Amino acid sequence: MPRPPAEPDATGSGRPGTRGTPPSAAQGRRTGPKHRGPVASDAQLERLLETLRARVQGIRFAEGMPGASEGKTARSDVLDQLNDYVLPRVRRADTPLLIAVAGSTGAGKSTLVNSLVGEQVTTTGVRRPTTNSPVLACNPADVDWFSEAAFLPSLPRVRQQGLAMPGKDGMLVLAASECMPEGVALLDTPDVDSAVAAHHEFAAKFLDAADLWVFVTTSRRYADARVWEFLQVARDRDTSLAVVLSRVPRRGREQLVDHFGAMLEANGLGGAARFVIPETDQIANGRFTAGTADQVRGYLADVAGDLALRDTVARRTFAGVLDSFRTRVPELAKQVEIQVEVGRTLEAAVSEAFGTAHAEVEAALGEGALLRGNVLARWQDVVSSGELLRSLRVRSRRGAKNESAAEATRVQALEQAIHDGLETLVVTAAQRAGEEIMDRWAQVPGTQELVERHGLGATPVGLDRRTREAVAAWQRRVVGLIASEGVTKRSVARFVTYDEEAFALVLIVGLLGFDASEDRAGGGAAPQRLLKALFGAESLRNIGTKARHDLHARIGELFDEEKRRFAAALSAADLPGEDDAVQLYQATYNLEIAR
């Protein structure tokens, strides 16, 4: 990039900062002396940046849910800039200055790049708007720095051999040229307003890795929204910037230049270096002729040739990027908080639904709702037949043989009715909870895919079997409690022997709220009075308290197991944790303090 001979001010706009004036000098140091550029020996800064990167890299977002799309974009944006621009410049003081030439379709960027280099390193023509193969021109001494190990490591690249040839779509072409000074590289990027959306992201990725932007637009497209989206990014990050208005016709030239300048001023970019390239057909071998681009070339030659000026340009952009993290990282944290709140909402739906289900079951048991219908009928059948007292006595083998089939059937029917009633009560409550969860989850975008992926639904799978097993285990526990209370000794005066399972069945009827339902249900022998007479009040209280606690604990475990189905789905959804946003804020705060 040799310094061109002096030219009359025929192509410049005549605005401040047009020719040979670095953007940093023209625009001023708005944020004052606290700006710091990359310092390779600053181990603390590197450590804090590494911490910030680790925090950002560790963030995960649940696909399709609120905050996911915005969060992933913000995460990728910050992470790429840390990896591709900030950390490489902190680790090495001799990083080449990267000048990215970007802009509108048909603006002549490739022609300008060839003109700035002094030879054809990138292809020009009608295919450029439809290709996505950026070209990076640098001195042969710097080409190794732009290898995969140091520069955009995820991007495939090829070294140009001989004549300029376009690379494959998505591949970076490295063009080593002796015309380029050491320590400076020029990058011809994809069009920012390409018809292919992926090209926009590709262009943004390269701009994020650059020290100086040379933004080129045309007299026809300078007012396009896409152009100003990129220019406003440069403004917000205080990036060193030069703008080129190209293909400006002679007729109306002054009005076009004035209007473009007014738009720059209105958008906070009035201090950017500005250049004008007229509409011309004086192009040969992919380059402008007749000194058309000499003012741009002279400006960049000044930047490349003056180490202090080069350092000023690099430091300004570097400091601007660090400054931008004050808003970009909190914006990422905001999306994290949105997803955390989504997780809380979904978790609350599960917790509240099953909390309500458990309360309903406990209320039903306490009010004796279970001892109606079939259970009450079976109980009354056992009592009226006189089998109640007979069943409390342990039958000998002989007695068992003489026992009528009808008597055995009545006791078994009562036991089965209790089991069925408990099972129905628990499963029905769980189904209602599942329906409520599905209704509340359906109000959150993105949950349908989660539900389908994990086979979730309102109907609990296998809960009926687990409930039967839990009820049977509870009955065995009640039998064990009766045995542990030493009822045998207290019962000798009344019975020669006794049947623990029969006692347990009577106790269970009492525990299920017989006394609460007696008046409404039609009476019958009250188990509580009978059991109190047999066990004694204190012993009965001990057994009853332990048995009730055990039943509620088993029902609670059944519901907890159901809740775990939903919790497992939420865990697999990659929702961020509550600490993630806090850690992002803390890492940003620590970085700001260190600066």
PyMOL commands that set and color helices and strands:
alter all, ss='L'
color gray80, all
select helices_A, chain A and resi 23-27+32-34+43-57+68-91+109-117+128-130+140-146+197-208+225-236+253-266+294-305+307-366+374-384+387-392+397-402+405-441+447-453+463-484+487-491+500-511+514-521+527-535+537-572+578-594
alter helices_A, ss='H'
color red, helices_A
select strands_A, chain A and resi 97-103+135-138+157-159+172-176+184-188+212-218+240-248+273-278+283-284+287-288
alter strands_A, ss='S'
color yellow, strands_A
deselect
rebuild
show_as cartoon
